[in-house]
Amino acid sequence: MSMAEWIATLGGGLPAAVIAVSGWANWIQYKRNGELQDKMLEMAQAMVKESRDLVTDTNKTNAASTEIMGRAVRLLEDRR
C-alpha cells in the first residue's frame, strides 16, 4: 500500500496526510532506534572482551614479574 492509498483510507485531506506522515516518521525513528541499540550492544560487548583481554594480559605480566622477583630473592639468599 502506497502512502497516497493509505492517506485515502484515513479519509483523505490534510489531517489524514499529517497522521500518515507522522506515523511514517515514528516508524522510521523506531526502526533506527533499534539499529542504534543493536550497535551499542555490539560496542559494549566488544569493550567487555577487550577489558577481559587486558585484565588477562595484566595478570600474566604480574605473575611473570612476581616469578622474576622470587627468583632474584632466591639468588640473593643463595649468595649469603
Helices and strands as residue ranges (DSSP letters): H 3-9, H 13-79
